[in-house]
């Protein structure tokens, strides 16, 4: 038997103001689109903004449904929309902001497991890393250089 250790590293920015200007602008778009979330059940609103290699920005917000599994997270809304509209474009950066109607979210909130798998699929497809910046409503912003930091043991088509 052997033990396997996996380490991951993130960059932490104290506030949005510390971000590089292009990322700050992208995060501001994620915060703005978060307001369009349809979240009558969870009261948890998420916005995502993607910067593509063609210079386009694609937005997404979570969309809930009374039949819970039928809703979709902001990250997947944006990723799938970018794949539908710009199928050849690569995702360079992703900004995610989450807020609750019930309490203030002060900690960085990462993508859920399903979103991590979807981001992984696109990162694998395009064969280049996606920078992922995520935050709550206020406070620190975390940066991951690749989905591999958030999903170190990823599942991809090579296992099929």
C-alpha positions as CSV (number, residue, x, y, z in Angstrom):
1,X,0.0,0.0,0.0
2,X,1.1,3.6,-0.6
3,X,-0.3,6.9,0.3
4,X,-1.0,9.5,-2.4
5,X,-0.9,13.2,-1.5
6,X,-2.6,15.8,-3.7
7,X,-1.8,19.5,-3.1
8,X,-3.5,22.4,-4.7
9,X,-2.7,26.1,-4.7
10,X,-4.9,29.2,-5.1
11,X,-4.1,32.9,-5.2
12,X,-6.2,34.9,-2.8
13,X,-7.0,38.6,-3.5
14,X,-8.3,40.5,-0.4
15,X,-10.9,42.4,-2.5
16,X,-12.1,42.8,-6.1
17,X,-10.1,46.0,-6.2
18,X,-6.9,44.0,-6.1
19,X,-7.7,42.0,-9.3
20,X,-6.1,42.8,-12.6
21,X,-8.3,45.3,-14.5
22,X,-9.6,42.8,-17.1
23,X,-10.5,40.3,-14.3
24,X,-12.1,43.1,-12.2
25,X,-14.3,44.0,-15.2
26,X,-15.2,40.4,-15.8
27,X,-16.1,40.0,-12.1
28,X,-18.2,43.1,-12.2
29,X,-20.2,41.5,-15.1
30,X,-20.6,38.3,-13.0
31,X,-22.0,40.4,-10.1
32,X,-24.3,42.2,-12.4
33,X,-25.7,39.1,-14.2
34,X,-26.1,37.5,-10.8
35,X,-29.1,39.9,-10.3
36,X,-30.8,38.1,-13.2
37,X,-30.7,34.7,-11.4
38,X,-34.1,33.0,-11.1
39,X,-33.7,31.6,-7.6
40,X,-37.2,31.5,-6.0
41,X,-36.5,28.3,-4.1
42,X,-32.9,28.5,-2.8
43,X,-32.7,32.3,-2.6
44,X,-29.1,31.8,-3.7
45,X,-28.0,33.8,-6.7
46,X,-24.9,33.1,-8.8
47,X,-23.5,34.9,-11.8
48,X,-20.8,33.8,-14.2
49,X,-18.9,35.7,-16.8
50,X,-16.5,34.0,-19.3
51,X,-13.8,35.7,-21.4
52,X,-13.3,33.8,-24.7
53,X,-10.1,33.9,-26.8
54,X,-12.1,35.7,-29.5
55,X,-12.6,38.6,-27.1
56,X,-16.3,37.9,-26.5
57,X,-17.8,37.7,-23.0
58,X,-20.5,35.2,-22.3
59,X,-22.7,35.5,-19.2
60,X,-24.8,33.1,-17.2
61,X,-26.9,33.1,-14.0
62,X,-28.5,30.2,-12.2
63,X,-32.0,29.2,-13.3
64,X,-34.0,27.2,-10.8
65,X,-37.1,25.0,-11.4
66,X,-39.7,23.6,-9.1
67,X,-38.5,20.2,-10.4
68,X,-35.1,20.7,-8.8
69,X,-32.9,18.6,-11.1
70,X,-34.2,20.6,-14.0
71,X,-32.5,23.9,-13.0
72,X,-29.1,24.9,-14.1
73,X,-26.1,26.6,-12.4
74,X,-24.7,29.9,-13.7
75,X,-21.4,28.4,-14.7
76,X,-23.0,25.7,-16.9
77,X,-25.5,28.2,-18.4
78,X,-22.5,30.4,-19.5
79,X,-20.3,27.4,-20.6
80,X,-23.0,25.8,-22.6
81,X,-24.0,29.1,-24.2
82,X,-20.4,29.8,-25.2
83,X,-20.2,26.3,-26.7
84,X,-23.4,26.8,-28.6
85,X,-22.7,30.3,-29.9
86,X,-18.8,30.1,-30.3
87,X,-18.0,26.4,-30.6
88,X,-14.5,27.0,-31.8
89,X,-13.6,29.6,-29.1
90,X,-11.6,28.8,-26.0
91,X,-12.6,29.9,-22.6
92,X,-9.7,31.9,-21.1
93,X,-11.1,33.2,-17.8
94,X,-14.1,32.6,-15.7
95,X,-15.4,34.9,-13.0
96,X,-18.1,33.7,-10.5
97,X,-19.9,35.6,-7.8
98,X,-22.5,34.1,-5.4
99,X,-24.9,35.8,-3.0
100,X,-27.7,34.7,-0.7
101,X,-31.0,36.6,-0.2
102,X,-30.9,35.3,3.4
103,X,-27.4,36.1,4.6
104,X,-24.3,37.8,3.4
105,X,-21.8,35.5,1.7
106,X,-18.3,36.7,2.7
107,X,-16.2,33.7,1.7
108,X,-15.2,32.6,-1.8
109,X,-17.8,30.2,-3.1
110,X,-16.4,27.7,-5.6
111,X,-18.3,25.9,-8.4
112,X,-20.4,22.9,-7.4
113,X,-19.3,19.4,-8.4
114,X,-21.5,19.3,-11.6
115,X,-20.0,22.6,-12.7
116,X,-16.5,21.5,-12.0
117,X,-17.1,18.5,-14.2
118,X,-18.5,20.7,-17.0
119,X,-15.6,23.1,-16.7
120,X,-13.2,20.1,-16.8
121,X,-14.8,18.9,-20.0
122,X,-14.3,22.2,-21.8
123,X,-10.7,22.6,-20.4
124,X,-9.9,19.1,-21.7
125,X,-11.6,19.8,-25.0
126,X,-9.7,23.0,-25.6
127,X,-6.4,21.7,-24.2
128,X,-5.7,24.9,-22.4
129,X,-6.3,25.9,-18.7
130,X,-9.2,28.1,-17.7
131,X,-8.4,30.7,-15.0
132,X,-11.3,30.6,-12.5
133,X,-11.9,33.5,-10.1
134,X,-14.6,33.0,-7.5
135,X,-16.0,35.0,-4.6
136,X,-19.1,35.4,-2.4
137,X,-21.0,38.7,-2.3
138,X,-18.0,40.5,-0.6
139,X,-14.6,39.8,0.6
140,X,-11.8,37.7,-0.8
141,X,-11.6,36.5,-4.4
142,X,-9.8,33.2,-5.0
143,X,-8.0,32.4,-8.3
144,X,-7.4,28.9,-9.6
145,X,-5.1,28.6,-12.6
146,X,-7.0,25.6,-13.8
147,X,-9.9,23.4,-13.0
148,X,-7.3,20.8,-12.0
149,X,-6.9,22.7,-8.7
150,X,-10.6,22.3,-7.9
151,X,-11.0,18.8,-9.4
152,X,-7.6,17.2,-9.2
153,X,-8.8,13.7,-10.1
154,X,-10.9,14.5,-13.0
155,X,-12.9,12.1,-15.2
156,X,-12.6,12.6,-19.0
157,X,-13.2,10.8,-22.2
158,X,-9.9,8.8,-21.8
159,X,-11.6,6.6,-19.2
160,X,-14.4,5.6,-21.7
